[in-house]
């Protein structure tokens, strides 16, 4: 079962990602917020597949009314994912929030 230190390790291995607190929780930023610990054992990420994830596995993927205004945000129970799935979720979130491409 992945934990916060696994999230931190994956996020900080990505180019341009920084860590700082957001709402008194550890959060990781590329160009914008890409991931944040929501509460103990629950991570917020961005996903274009939010609806499908929640329909397929509502025990693992869900959101609160607070997240309704942000249709990409989904909560993930870390106890229910493995490290491979966590990495995939964070890579998608990084892609959605990531640094702007270099200009020529």
Buried (B, 14 or more C-beta within 10 A) or exposed (E): EBEBEBBBEBBEEBEEBEBEEBEEBBBBBBEEBBBBBBEEBBBBBBBBBBEEBBEEBEEBBBBEEEBEEEEBBBBBBBEBBEEEEBBEBBBBBBEBBBBEEEEE
